[in-house]
């Protein structure tokens, strides 16, 4: 699996400044002013590769046939 680097803190932005293809992962703890990652996303994703890896995790019990119905 290729190494994925953490996005730069310089890309962080507010909701009103977010643009297309910017990561929507909230990186701030302050609920009164949410800051979003703002890193570059891949086509069809709301998160940069770094945060997508955090959001989508695979179950430890999932194997190659996970999610398939016997048939």
C-alpha positions as CSV (number, residue, x, y, z in Angstrom):
1,X,0.0,0.0,0.0
2,X,1.5,3.4,-0.9
3,X,2.5,5.8,1.8
4,X,-0.1,8.6,2.3
5,X,1.1,11.8,3.8
6,X,-0.9,14.0,6.2
7,X,-2.2,17.2,4.6
8,X,-0.6,20.5,5.5
9,X,-2.3,22.6,8.2
10,X,-2.0,25.5,5.8
11,X,-4.9,24.1,3.7
12,X,-7.3,24.3,6.7
13,X,-10.4,26.5,6.0
14,X,-13.9,27.4,7.2
15,X,-17.1,26.0,5.8
16,X,-17.8,29.2,3.9
17,X,-14.4,29.2,2.2
18,X,-14.5,25.5,1.2
19,X,-14.3,24.9,-2.5
20,X,-14.8,21.9,-4.8
21,X,-12.3,19.1,-4.3
22,X,-11.3,20.2,-0.8
23,X,-11.5,17.8,2.1
24,X,-14.6,18.2,4.4
25,X,-13.0,16.4,7.4
26,X,-13.4,18.6,10.5
27,X,-10.0,19.0,12.2
28,X,-10.9,21.5,14.9
29,X,-12.2,20.8,18.4
30,X,-13.8,24.2,18.7
31,X,-17.5,23.8,17.9
32,X,-18.1,27.5,17.5
33,X,-15.7,27.7,14.6
34,X,-15.3,24.4,12.7
35,X,-12.1,24.2,10.6
36,X,-12.0,21.7,7.7
37,X,-8.9,20.0,6.4
38,X,-9.1,21.6,3.0
39,X,-6.6,19.1,1.5
40,X,-7.1,18.0,-2.1
41,X,-9.7,15.2,-2.6
42,X,-9.9,12.5,-5.3
43,X,-12.8,12.5,-7.7
44,X,-16.0,11.3,-6.0
45,X,-14.7,11.7,-2.4
46,X,-15.5,14.3,0.3
47,X,-12.1,13.5,2.0
48,X,-8.5,13.7,1.1
49,X,-6.7,10.3,1.0
50,X,-5.4,10.8,4.6
51,X,-8.8,11.4,6.1
52,X,-10.6,8.9,3.9
53,X,-8.3,6.2,5.4
54,X,-9.5,7.3,8.8
55,X,-13.2,7.4,7.9
56,X,-13.4,4.1,6.0
57,X,-11.9,1.3,8.0
58,X,-12.1,-2.4,7.3
59,X,-13.5,-4.8,9.9
60,X,-10.8,-7.1,11.2
61,X,-13.1,-10.0,10.5
62,X,-13.7,-8.9,6.9
63,X,-12.0,-11.2,4.4
64,X,-12.1,-11.4,0.6
65,X,-15.7,-12.6,0.6
66,X,-17.0,-10.1,3.2
67,X,-20.3,-8.7,2.1
68,X,-21.0,-11.4,-0.4
69,X,-24.1,-13.6,0.0
70,X,-23.8,-17.3,-0.4
71,X,-25.4,-18.4,-3.4
